[in-house]
Amino acid sequence: MTLEIGIVIVILIIAFILFVSEKFTVDKTAFFILISLLVFGIVTPEESISGFSDNSVLTILCLMIIAIGLEKNGVVALMAQKIVPIMNWPFWIFLPLLMITVGVFSSFIATTAVVIIFIKLINELDKLGKIDKTKVLLPISFAGILGGSCTLMGTSTNLIVSGISNKSGIGKFSFFEFSLAGVVFLLIAIPIVFLLSKLFLPEQQKEEEIHLADKFNYITSVKIREGSKLIGKKPYETEIRNENGIRLIKIQRGKRYLRTDLKSEILQENDILWLDLTIEDLTSKSESLGLNILGVDQNLIEDQYTNEYHEVIILPNSRYVNMTVKEFNEKLPENISVKAVTSEKAYEKYPNMITKFFSKKFINPGNRVLLTGNLSEIQKIANSDNLLFANSVLTTPNIPNYKKLISFLAILVVIILSATNTFSILKSALIGVALCLFSGCIQLKDAYSGINWQIIFLLAGMIPLGIAMKNTGTDDFIGGHLYSFLKTVPTSAVIAIVFAFSLLMSGFISNNATAIIFAPIVIVVAQKMNLNPKPLLYAVMFGANFSFYTPMGYQTNAIIYGMGIYRFKHFLIIGGILSLILLVIASIILPILYT
């Protein structure tokens, strides 16, 4: 073993410890790897930043932008709502069909985006008493993971392994090259997850049937937009009246607060209304009445595509206690904002105090705050800053049909062009992004704020590690030792071992990091054993994706775990059993289908 190989192995071990311990975020750990390789001269400066121009990374970036367009323009939500009628079917029919639907969507649209939309939809149906979300959320997360493994664009891991394969001279993967195996895994997993969910997932507590959203009122400000049915009418002639449970506190015209009889005032476009109402009314009436929800920052132009609101409860030890609502809003990340805060009796008696409500009202333990923004980020804040994540609300935004159509057309163009080998998947994805941007379906600011930069920097930081392993012969060194152990083992057993090792690693570190580290090594093993490397690479890819047995193994698992419905044991039992079964299936079907 040379000094350079020793350095790379030490960096690998330290990186693994950092990934597992979560001492730093995964992108920081990837940056540590990049800098370490550069400082020790293992890679050149050009090689150290080559990950930022890697085809796989750029493709993933483009697909993220298209997924943002699909989500913001309501395409994914619209498709999800089409399956609502099957909720009335028997559970043994409904859940498998739902998992198939999520799996199919995830094959062509970013898995996380699809699962988040379904989480919101399931929460809404749960509130209406049509479904028990405790029996559904974990299965749809697993279905999204399985479906994302069925096509080249389904998940970033597939693209990463394809890129490594191409650079090694084996060739890149075609769009549906491994889809048959992915579909087999999905179809086998569905009845298993259904049975295990019935046996091991908890029943919903009875007291939850009275939902928080129905019990608490919120104060917020809304703006009357162009074309609203309120324009030209008096408040008492509309749904904004006490009899409907919506209380009009104040009317603001420009910077001036009207002092007239509010009930008889003629409402105008751009009037700002201060309302006291429930979440249900806030989210349902805003669209039907033509209102933009402003919340705390009235200088912030309301994003007309916002269709998600998340309720959090302030816990006693939260750092936000004793901050004003305005200060709380300023402390949040740029793409998250406060839209409403729980009503207080003082403002019912003294409505004139509303002018200073957000700047003077202090956050107290037990207060409920309504946030809008990225769900996974809000849950991270809730976990780290002592906020109790209580509820998500999904509304249907008023989006022009042409934007929905063009957003859907963009993803369709990518699928058709890349699946037919007309263009590479990167070229196809760039065309799809151009279609979204130049048609106005998505703005660059939305793309910048919606992209998961942590994944991009993770990949860009990890790719130089693959280069370093190749440059120093570390992949040959580790692969040679593995070969000495595996040379007398049957092909099916080799595939099972590779699958199992990838599965084990991805439960504790990023699935992308697992693929980047392990794929070059199995290529060496395949060459030394005179095996077709493709089945081994598929084993790495599927194993890295199928991190069911821990909540931190995949982003969708982490999101539903953060909702406080499930415990670690639910992932360990259901995901562990599923992983073992798929391990056996992989050792059987991968050699048959691809050797």
LINFEN-V431891 format. One record per residue. N is the residue number from 0. OMEGA is omega in radians with two decimals (none if undefined). D_FIRST is the distance of its C-alpha to the first C-alpha in whole Angstrom. Layout:
[[N,OMEGA,D_FIRST] [N,OMEGA,D_FIRST]]
This chain:
[[0,-3.14,0] [1,3.11,4] [2,-3.12,7] [3,3.10,8] [4,3.11,6] [5,3.13,7] [6,-3.13,10] [7,-3.14,11] [8,3.10,10] [9,3.10,12] [10,3.11,15] [11,-3.11,15] [12,3.13,16] [13,3.14,18] [14,3.13,20] [15,3.12,21] [16,3.14,22] [17,3.10,24] [18,-3.07,25] [19,-3.09,26] [20,-3.09,28] [21,3.07,30] [22,3.04,30] [23,3.03,30] [24,-3.04,31] [25,3.14,29] [26,3.08,29] [27,3.10,29] [28,3.10,25] [29,3.12,25] [30,3.06,26] [31,3.13,23] [32,-3.11,20] [33,-3.10,22] [34,-3.14,23] [35,3.12,19] [36,-3.13,17] [37,-3.10,20] [38,-3.12,20] [39,3.08,17] [40,-3.14,17] [41,3.06,15] [42,3.08,18] [43,3.07,21] [44,3.14,25] [45,3.12,26] [46,-3.09,23] [47,-3.14,23] [48,-3.09,27] [49,3.13,27] [50,-3.12,27] [51,3.11,31] [52,-3.14,32] [53,-3.11,30] [54,-3.11,32] [55,-3.13,31] [56,3.14,32] [57,3.09,35] [58,3.12,36] [59,3.11,36] [60,-3.14,38] [61,-3.14,41] [62,3.05,41] [63,-3.13,41] [64,3.12,44] [65,3.11,46] [66,3.08,45] [67,3.10,47] [68,3.13,50] [69,-3.11,50] [70,-3.08,50] [71,3.13,52] [72,2.99,55] [73,-3.09,55] [74,-3.13,54] [75,3.12,52] [76,3.13,54] [77,3.12,57] [78,-3.14,55] [79,-3.09,54] [80,3.11,58] [81,-3.10,59] [82,-3.14,58] [83,-3.13,60] [84,-3.11,63] [85,3.11,60] [86,-3.12,60] [87,-3.13,64] [88,3.08,62] [89,-3.04,61] [90,-3.09,58] [91,3.03,57] [92,-3.03,57] [93,-3.05,57] [94,3.07,53] [95,3.11,52] [96,3.11,53] [97,3.13,52] [98,3.08,48] [99,3.14,49] [100,3.12,50] [101,3.13,48] [102,3.13,45] [103,3.12,47] [104,-3.08,47] [105,3.10,43] [106,-3.03,42] [107,3.13,44] [108,-3.10,44] [109,-3.06,41] [110,-3.09,41] [111,3.14,41] [112,-3.13,45] [113,-3.08,46] [114,3.12,46] [115,3.11,47] [116,-3.14,50] [117,3.06,51] [118,-3.13,50] [119,-3.14,53] [120,-3.14,55] [121,3.10,55] [122,3.13,55] [123,-3.13,59] [124,3.08,60] [125,3.13,59] [126,-3.14,61] [127,3.12,64] [128,-3.09,63] [129,-3.05,62] [130,3.03,59] [131,-3.02,57] [132,-3.12,54] [133,-3.14,52] [134,-2.96,52] [135,-2.97,51] [136,3.12,48] [137,3.08,45] [138,-3.13,46] [139,3.04,46] [140,3.11,43] [141,3.13,41] [142,3.10,43] [143,3.11,42] [144,-3.13,39] [145,-3.14,39] [146,3.13,41] [147,-3.14,39] [148,-3.01,36] [149,-3.13,39] [150,-3.10,39] [151,-3.06,36] [152,-3.06,38] [153,3.14,39] [154,-3.06,36] [155,-3.14,33] [156,3.14,30] [157,-3.14,32] [158,3.13,32] [159,-3.13,28] [160,3.08,27] [161,3.12,29] [162,3.11,28] [163,3.11,24] [164,-3.12,26] [165,-3.14,28] [166,3.14,25] [167,3.11,23] [168,3.13,26] [169,-3.12,27] [170,3.14,30] [171,3.14,31] [172,3.01,33] [173,-2.95,37] [174,-3.08,39] [175,-2.99,40] [176,-3.09,37] [177,-3.05,36] [178,-3.11,40] [179,3.10,41] [180,3.13,38] [181,3.13,39] [182,3.10,42] [183,3.11,42] [184,-3.11,40] [185,-3.08,42] [186,3.09,45] [187,-3.07,44] [188,-3.02,43] [189,3.13,46] [190,3.12,48] [191,3.13,46] [192,3.12,46] [193,-3.11,49] [194,-3.13,50] [195,3.12,47] [196,3.11,49] [197,-3.06,52] [198,-2.90,51] [199,-3.10,49] [200,-3.06,49] [201,3.01,52] [202,3.10,56] [203,-3.14,57] [204,-3.07,59] [205,-3.08,62] [206,3.14,63] [207,-3.09,61] [208,3.02,63] [209,-2.94,65] [210,-3.14,63] [211,-3.09,62] [212,-3.11,63] [213,-3.01,66] [214,-3.00,67] [215,3.06,66] [216,-3.14,68] [217,2.99,66] [218,3.10,67] [219,3.05,66] [220,3.12,67] [221,-3.10,67] [222,3.12,69] [223,-3.09,71] [224,-3.13,70] [225,3.10,72] [226,3.14,73] [227,3.12,73] [228,3.12,76] [229,-3.04,77] [230,3.11,78] [231,-3.13,82] [232,3.03,82] [233,-3.09,83] [234,-3.10,81] [235,3.10,83] [236,-3.06,83] [237,3.11,80] [238,3.14,77] [239,3.11,76] [240,-3.01,79] [241,-3.08,79] [242,-3.14,80] [243,3.14,77] [244,3.08,75] [245,-3.08,74] [246,3.05,75] [247,-3.08,76] [248,-3.04,75] [249,3.00,76] [250,3.13,76] [251,3.13,74] [252,-3.00,76] [253,3.10,73] [254,-3.02,73] [255,3.07,77] [256,-3.08,77] [257,-3.12,80] [258,3.14,83] [259,3.02,85] [260,-3.00,86] [261,-3.07,82] [262,-3.07,84] [263,-3.13,86] [264,3.08,84] [265,-3.10,83] [266,-3.10,79] [267,3.05,78] [268,-3.14,75] [269,2.99,72] [270,3.05,74] [271,-3.13,71] [272,3.03,72] [273,-3.00,71] [274,3.01,71] [275,-3.00,71] [276,3.12,69] [277,3.07,67] [278,-3.09,64] [279,3.12,65] [280,-3.12,68] [281,-3.06,66] [282,-3.11,63] [283,-3.07,66] [284,-3.09,69] [285,-3.14,67] [286,-3.08,66] [287,-3.14,70] [288,3.13,72] [289,-3.11,70] [290,2.99,68] [291,-3.13,65] [292,-3.09,63] [293,-3.10,63] [294,-3.01,62] [295,-2.99,61] [296,-3.12,61] [297,3.07,64] [298,3.13,62] [299,3.12,59] [300,-3.09,61] [301,3.08,60] [302,-3.04,58] [303,-3.10,60] [304,3.12,57] [305,3.12,56] [306,3.13,57] [307,3.14,55] [308,-3.04,56] [309,-3.10,54] [310,3.06,56] [311,3.12,54] [312,-3.13,56] [313,3.12,55] [314,-3.01,54] [315,-3.06,55] [316,-3.12,52] [317,3.13,51] [318,-3.12,51] [319,3.11,53] [320,3.14,56] [321,2.94,59] [322,2.96,58] [323,3.12,60] [324,3.14,60] [325,3.11,59] [326,3.09,57] [327,-3.14,55] [328,-3.11,55] [329,-3.13,54] [330,-3.12,51] [331,3.05,49] [332,-3.00,47] [333,-3.07,49] [334,3.07,49] [335,-3.13,50] [336,3.11,54] [337,-3.14,57] [338,-3.13,59] [339,3.10,62] [340,-3.03,62] [341,-3.11,64] [342,3.09,68] [343,-3.07,70] [344,-3.09,74] [345,-3.07,74] [346,3.02,74] [347,-3.13,76] [348,-3.07,79] [349,-3.07,78] [350,-3.14,77] [351,3.13,77] [352,-3.09,74] [353,-3.14,72] [354,-3.13,72] [355,-2.98,69] [356,-3.04,68] [357,-3.10,64] [358,-3.09,64] [359,-3.08,66] [360,-3.10,65] [361,3.10,63] [362,3.11,60] [363,3.06,61] [364,-3.12,59] [365,3.08,60] [366,3.08,61] [367,-3.11,59] [368,3.13,58] [369,-3.10,58] [370,2.96,55] [371,-3.12,54] [372,-3.08,50] [373,-3.06,47] [374,-3.08,47] [375,3.11,43] [376,3.13,43] [377,3.13,47] [378,3.07,45] [379,3.11,42] [380,3.14,45] [381,-3.12,47] [382,-3.04,44] [383,-3.01,43] [384,3.08,47] [385,2.97,49] [386,3.11,51] [387,3.11,52] [388,-2.97,51] [389,-2.92,54] [390,2.97,55] [391,3.14,54] [392,3.13,57] [393,3.07,57] [394,3.11,60] [395,-3.09,61] [396,-3.14,61] [397,-3.05,63] [398,3.11,61] [399,-3.08,63] [400,-3.10,62] [401,3.12,61] [402,3.07,58] [403,-3.09,57] [404,-3.10,58] [405,3.11,56] [406,3.11,53] [407,3.13,53] [408,-3.12,53] [409,-3.14,50] [410,3.11,48] [411,3.11,50] [412,3.14,49] [413,-3.10,45] [414,-3.07,45] [415,-3.08,48] [416,-3.11,46] [417,-3.12,43] [418,3.13,44] [419,-3.12,46] [420,3.04,43] [421,3.05,45] [422,3.02,43] [423,-3.13,39] [424,3.08,39] [425,3.13,38] [426,3.12,41] [427,-3.13,43] [428,3.10,42] [429,3.09,43] [430,3.11,47] [431,3.11,47] [432,3.13,46] [433,3.13,49] [434,3.13,52] [435,-3.06,51] [436,-3.03,51] [437,3.05,54] [438,-3.14,56] [439,3.14,56] [440,3.08,55] [441,3.09,52] [442,-3.12,52] [443,3.13,49] [444,3.08,49] [445,3.12,49] [446,-3.13,46] [447,-3.08,44] [448,-3.06,45] [449,-3.12,44] [450,3.06,41] [451,-3.06,38] [452,3.12,36] [453,3.11,34] [454,-3.13,33] [455,-3.13,33] [456,3.05,31] [457,-3.12,28] [458,-3.12,27] [459,3.11,27] [460,-3.10,25] [461,-3.08,23] [462,3.06,23] [463,3.08,21] [464,3.07,18] [465,3.10,18] [466,-3.14,18] [467,3.11,15] [468,3.12,13] [469,-3.09,14] [470,-3.04,14] [471,-3.09,10] [472,3.13,9] [473,3.13,9] [474,3.09,12] [475,-3.11,11] [476,-3.12,8] [477,3.13,10] [478,3.13,13] [479,3.11,12] [480,3.08,12] [481,-3.14,15] [482,-3.14,16] [483,3.12,16] [484,-3.00,18] [485,-2.95,20] [486,3.13,21] [487,-3.05,24] [488,3.10,25] [489,-3.09,28] [490,-3.12,28] [491,3.12,30] [492,3.09,28] [493,3.13,25] [494,3.13,27] [495,3.14,28] [496,3.11,25] [497,3.13,23] [498,-3.09,27] [499,-3.13,27] [500,3.10,23] [501,3.12,25] [502,-3.12,28] [503,-3.12,26] [504,-3.03,24] [505,3.04,27] [506,-3.05,30] [507,3.05,28] [508,-3.09,26] [509,3.09,28] [510,3.08,28] [511,3.11,27] [512,3.10,24] [513,-3.11,23] [514,-3.10,24] [515,-3.13,22] [516,-2.91,18] [517,-3.08,19] [518,3.12,21] [519,-3.12,18] [520,-3.11,16] [521,3.06,19] [522,3.09,20] [523,3.13,17] [524,-3.13,18] [525,-3.14,21] [526,-3.14,20] [527,-3.12,19] [528,-3.11,22] [529,3.11,24] [530,2.98,26] [531,-3.06,27] [532,-3.06,25] [533,-3.14,28] [534,3.11,29] [535,3.09,25] [536,3.07,26] [537,3.12,29] [538,3.06,28] [539,-3.08,26] [540,-3.14,28] [541,3.13,31] [542,3.12,29] [543,3.13,28] [544,-2.97,32] [545,3.14,33] [546,-3.07,32] [547,-2.85,36] [548,3.00,35] [549,3.12,35] [550,-3.12,37] [551,-3.07,34] [552,-3.11,33] [553,-3.01,35] [554,-3.12,37] [555,3.06,40] [556,-3.13,40] [557,-3.12,39] [558,-3.10,42] [559,3.06,44] [560,3.14,43] [561,3.13,44] [562,3.06,48] [563,-3.12,48] [564,-3.04,49] [565,3.01,46] [566,3.14,44] [567,-3.07,40] [568,-3.14,41] [569,3.07,43] [570,-3.09,40] [571,-3.09,38] [572,-3.07,41] [573,3.14,42] [574,3.14,38] [575,3.11,37] [576,3.13,39] [577,-3.14,39] [578,-3.14,35] [579,3.12,35] [580,-3.14,38] [581,3.06,36] [582,3.11,33] [583,-3.14,35] [584,-3.13,37] [585,-3.11,34] [586,3.14,32] [587,-2.96,36] [588,-3.10,37] [589,3.07,33] [590,-3.12,33] [591,-3.03,37] [592,-2.90,37] [593,3.09,34] [594,none,33]]
